[in-house]
Amino acid sequence: MKLELIATATFGLEAVVKREIEGLGFKVLKSEDAKITYLGDERAIVRSNLRLRCADRVLIKVGEFEALDFEELFQQTKALPWEEWIPQDGKFTVSGTSVKSKLHSVPACQSIVKKAIVEKLKEIYDTPHFEETGADYPIKATILKDRVTVTIDTSGAGLHKRGYRIRDVKAPIKETLAAALVYLSFWKTGRILFDPCCGSGTIPIEAALMGRNKAPGLLRKFASEEWHNIHESMWREERERAAAEIDDQTGLKIFASDISPSAIEAAKKNAAAAGVEADIEFSVSDIARLKTREARGIVITNPPYGERVGEKKEIEKIYGALKALSHSDPTWSFFVITADKDFEKEALADPPRGGGNCTTDG
């Protein structure tokens, strides 16, 4: 069955997710704010969920139409082919958003969409009651400028939930964002990758998964695995294919440190759960004492900022240490994520004396 699929993405990462989708061999139809629409089939649903590193979710686009009042919303939702996906015992919840639209009450829109689907399925299955005891089919109605897009979520839990995060620290970075940082750095397996503020290890773990060509979804389950029209054999075949493509031979140069022993302990446990503990050298270290190891390495890190984790003076020390590290070898590249508006100014200032505590997650 030919389908229009939508991969949702964090704002700003659309180009990264688009390249991933094209790399899987699917035709992209359009790229918009926070979503990429592409063509696929049932196997594309499986492959996308298992392999996309930077997308948030994979949705099936059931329909799109204009609705200026609740009656139009009801009738056009009911007209969609829900029976192609939802069986007689299917369970579904409806969520929604509305931006710059006449139908601005999201709870009312959700209720109407739910009622329309139930009425359609009651007619299709010739039953006075629609029992929702089976597999889950999460539905979302997004209304933007009176244009309604109705989708079914194939992923369930967000794709950032890889399944390896068994220990955490404060302010963790999402796995999908960490993967995007590695992707945007154009890191290659022959170069050193170093995260001096690794926290619970997300950035180095995502780098190791990428370096090993290990599909990020191999450790978890997805909502659509329970669906009747995506056979379990398809999931088994795609998992076996992904497992066969894992590269166990290439040597990786991935290093990660943090001043917190508990953070490093968490990072090691998470790396072990991801199956990449042998690919990352972890150490308890003060960022101010770190030195580059060889030429042309890459630092990718998510340092603490604002009041999120540490005190202002400690954060200033970290920024100064990052500057000193960058000046120690001009052949190194630095990719740093932060929401702190003062980061660039602080990082470019003369580094203060003393060590810096780096205990956020990378």
C-alpha positions in Angstrom: 0.0 0.0 0.0 1.4 3.4 -1.0 1.4 5.8 1.9 2.2 9.3 2.8 4.4 9.2 5.9 5.4 12.1 8.1 8.6 12.2 10.1 8.3 14.8 12.8 11.5 16.6 13.9 12.7 19.2 16.3 12.6 22.7 14.8 15.9 23.3 13.0 16.6 19.7 12.3 14.4 19.3 9.3 17.3 19.1 6.8 19.0 16.5 8.9 15.9 14.3 9.0 15.3 14.8 5.3 18.8 13.5 4.5 18.2 10.5 6.7 14.9 9.7 4.9 16.5 10.1 1.5 19.4 7.9 2.7 16.9 5.1 3.4 15.8 5.3 -0.2 12.4 7.1 0.3 11.1 10.0 -1.9 10.6 13.2 0.1 7.5 15.1 -1.0 8.0 18.2 1.1 9.8 19.6 4.1 8.0 22.0 6.4 8.5 23.3 10.0 9.1 20.3 12.2 7.9 17.7 9.7 9.0 15.9 6.5 6.4 14.2 4.3 7.6 11.3 2.2 6.3 8.3 0.3 6.5 4.7 1.6 4.6 1.6 2.4 4.2 -0.7 5.4 7.8 -1.8 5.3 8.9 1.9 5.2 7.0 2.3 8.5 9.1 -0.5 10.0 12.4 0.6 8.5 11.9 4.3 9.5 11.1 3.5 13.1 14.1 1.2 13.4 16.6 3.4 11.6 15.9 7.1 11.9 18.2 8.6 14.4 17.1 12.3 14.5 13.4 12.2 13.9 10.9 12.3 16.8 8.1 10.2 15.4 6.8 8.5 12.2 3.2 9.2 11.4 0.8 7.9 8.7 -1.0 10.8 7.0 -4.7 9.5 6.8 -6.1 12.7 5.3 -5.9 16.5 4.9 -8.7 18.9 4.3 -10.1 22.4 5.1 -12.6 22.7 7.9 -14.2 26.0 8.9 -16.8 24.6 11.3 -17.4 21.6 13.5 -19.8 20.0 11.0 -17.1 20.1 8.3 -14.6 18.6 10.7 -16.9 15.8 11.6 -18.0 14.9 8.1 -14.6 15.0 6.5 -13.0 13.1 9.3 -15.7 10.4 9.1 -15.2 10.1 5.3 -11.5 9.0 5.7 -10.7 5.3 5.3 -10.2 4.5 9.0 -11.1 0.8 8.5 -7.9 0.4 6.5 -6.0 0.7 9.8 -8.2 0.4 12.8 -9.7 -3.1 13.4 -13.0 -3.7 15.3 -11.3 -4.0 18.6 -8.8 -1.1 17.9 -8.1 1.3 20.7 -7.3 5.0 20.0 -7.0 8.3 21.7 -7.1 11.6 19.8 -4.8 14.5 20.5 -4.6 17.7 18.6 -3.4 21.3 18.1 -4.9 24.4 16.5 -3.0 27.4 15.3 -4.5 30.5 13.6 -7.7 28.6 12.8 -11.5 29.2 13.3 -11.7 25.9 15.1 -9.6 27.0 18.0 -10.9 24.9 20.9 -8.6 21.9 20.9 -10.7 19.8 23.4 -13.8 20.3 21.2 -11.9 19.3 18.0 -10.5 16.2 19.7 -14.0 15.2 20.8 -15.5 15.7 17.3 -12.7 13.8 15.6 -13.0 10.9 18.1 -16.8 10.8 17.6 -16.5 10.8 13.8 -14.0 7.9 13.8 -16.2 5.9 16.1 -19.3 6.5 14.0 -17.5 5.5 10.9 -16.2 2.2 12.4 -19.6 1.4 13.9 -21.0 1.5 10.4 -18.1 -0.4 8.8 -18.2 -3.2 11.4 -22.0 -3.1 11.7 -22.0 -2.9 15.5 -23.8 -0.6 17.9 -20.7 -0.4 20.2 -17.1 0.0 19.4 -15.0 -1.8 22.0 -11.5 -0.5 22.3 -9.7 -3.5 23.8 -7.0 -4.2 21.1 -3.9 -2.6 19.8 -3.3 1.2 20.2 -3.6 3.6 17.3 -2.7 7.1 18.5 -4.4 9.7 16.4 -3.6 13.4 16.1 -5.6 16.2 14.4 -3.4 19.2 13.6 -5.2 22.3 12.4 -3.1 25.1 10.9 -4.8 28.1 9.3 -8.0 26.0 8.9 -6.2 23.2 7.2 -6.7 19.9 9.1 -4.1 17.1 8.9 -5.1 13.8 10.5 -2.4 11.2 11.3 -1.9 7.9 13.1 1.3 7.6 15.2 3.2 4.4 14.3 6.0 5.0 16.9 4.2 5.1 20.2 6.8 6.4 22.6 9.0 9.1 20.9 11.9 7.8 18.9 14.4 9.4 21.3 13.5 6.6 23.8 16.0 4.2 22.4 15.8 1.8 25.4 19.4 2.1 26.7 18.9 4.9 29.2 18.8 3.0 32.5 20.6 5.6 34.6 20.1 9.4 34.3 21.5 12.7 35.5 20.1 16.2 35.6 19.1 17.9 32.4 19.6 15.1 29.9 19.8 15.9 26.2 17.4 14.0 24.0 19.0 11.1 22.1 17.6 12.4 18.8 19.2 15.8 19.4 22.5 14.2 20.4 22.5 12.1 17.2 21.8 15.2 15.2 24.8 17.0 16.7 27.0 14.1 15.7 25.5 14.0 12.3 26.0 17.8 11.8 29.6 17.6 12.9 30.4 15.2 9.9 32.4 13.1 12.3 34.0 10.1 10.7 35.1 6.9 12.5 38.8 7.6 11.9 38.7 10.8 13.9 38.7 11.3 17.7 35.3 12.4 19.2 35.5 13.8 22.7 32.7 14.9 25.0 34.2 16.6 28.1 30.8 17.1 29.7 29.3 13.7 29.0 26.8 13.4 31.9 25.0 10.1 31.4 26.7 9.6 28.1 24.1 10.3 25.4 26.4 12.0 22.9 29.2 9.4 22.9 26.7 6.6 23.0 24.9 8.0 19.9 28.2 8.5 18.2 29.2 4.9 18.9 25.8 3.6 17.6 26.4 5.7 14.5 30.0 4.5 14.1 28.9 0.9 14.4 26.0 1.5 12.0 23.7 0.1 14.7 20.1 1.0 14.1 18.9 3.1 17.1 15.5 1.3 17.4 16.8 -2.2 17.8 16.4 -2.3 21.6 12.8 -1.1 21.8 9.2 -1.8 20.7 6.8 0.4 18.6 3.1 0.9 18.7 2.7 -0.4 15.1 4.3 -3.7 16.0 0.9 -4.7 17.5 -1.1 -3.7 14.3 -2.8 -6.4 12.3 -1.8 -5.0 8.9 1.9 -4.8 9.5 2.9 -8.5 9.9 5.3 -9.5 12.6 7.5 -11.2 9.9 8.2 -7.7 8.4 9.5 -6.5 11.8 11.6 -9.6 12.2 13.1 -9.3 8.7 14.0 -5.7 9.1 15.5 -6.3 12.5 17.6 -9.1 11.2 18.7 -7.0 8.2 19.7 -4.1 10.5 21.5 -6.5 12.9 23.5 -8.0 9.9 24.6 -4.5 8.9 26.3 -3.7 12.2 30.0 -3.0 11.8 31.9 -4.8 14.5 35.3 -4.3 12.9 36.0 -0.6 12.6 38.0 0.9 15.4 36.4 3.9 17.1 38.1 6.8 18.9 35.4 8.0 21.3 36.3 9.6 24.6 34.0 11.0 27.3 34.6 12.6 30.7 32.8 14.3 33.5 33.8 15.7 36.9 31.0 13.7 38.6 31.8 10.0 39.4 28.1 9.2 39.6 27.6 10.7 36.1 30.4 8.5 34.7 28.9 5.4 36.5 25.6 6.2 34.9 27.2 6.7 31.5 29.0 3.4 31.6 25.8 1.6 32.5 23.9 3.2 29.7 26.7 2.4 27.2 26.6 -1.2 28.3 22.8 -1.3 27.8 23.3 0.1 24.3 26.0 -2.5 23.6 28.8 0.0 23.0 30.6 0.1 26.3 33.8 -1.2 24.6 33.7 1.6 22.1 33.9 4.6 24.6 36.7 5.4 27.0 35.1 7.1 30.0 37.0 9.0 32.7 36.3 11.2 35.7 38.1 14.5 34.9 37.9 18.2 35.4 37.4 19.9 32.0 40.0 22.5 32.9 42.7 19.8 33.0 41.9 18.1 29.7 44.2 18.2 26.7 43.7 17.3 23.1 45.2 13.9 22.2 46.0 14.2 18.5 45.2 16.4 15.6 41.9 17.0 13.9 39.6 15.8 16.7 36.0 16.9 17.3 34.5 18.1 20.6 30.8 17.6 20.8 29.2 18.6 24.1 26.2 19.9 25.9 27.6 22.0 28.8 25.4 23.2 31.7 23.9 26.7 31.3 21.9 29.3 33.2 20.3 28.0 36.4 19.6 24.6 34.9 22.4 22.7 36.6 25.1 24.8 38.2 26.0 28.2 39.6 27.0 31.0 37.3 30.6 31.1 38.4 31.1 27.4 37.8 29.5 27.7 34.3 31.9 30.5 33.5 34.8 28.3 34.4 33.5 25.6 32.0 33.2 28.1 29.2 36.7 29.3 29.8 38.0 25.8 29.9 36.3 25.1 26.5 38.0 28.1 25.1 41.4 27.0 26.5 40.8 23.5 25.0 40.0 25.0 21.6 43.1 27.1 21.7 45.3 24.1 22.6 45.0 22.8 19.1 43.5 24.8 16.2 42.9 21.7 14.1 40.1 20.6 16.4 36.4 21.4 15.7 33.9 22.3 18.4 30.1 21.7 18.4 28.4 22.9 21.5 24.7 23.1 22.3 23.4 25.5 24.8 20.3 27.7 25.3 22.4 30.3 27.3 22.3 33.6 25.4 25.7 34.5 27.0 27.5 31.4 25.9 29.4 32.9 22.9 30.4 35.9 24.9 31.6 33.8 27.8 33.3 31.3 25.6 35.2 34.0 23.8 36.3 35.8 27.0 39.7 35.1 28.7 39.3 31.8 30.5 39.1 32.3 34.3 41.4 30.5 36.6 40.4 27.3 38.4 38.6 24.1 37.4 35.1 23.8 36.1 32.4 21.3 37.1 30.8 19.7 34.1 27.9 17.5 35.2 25.2 18.0 32.6 24.3 15.2 30.1 25.9 14.9 26.8 
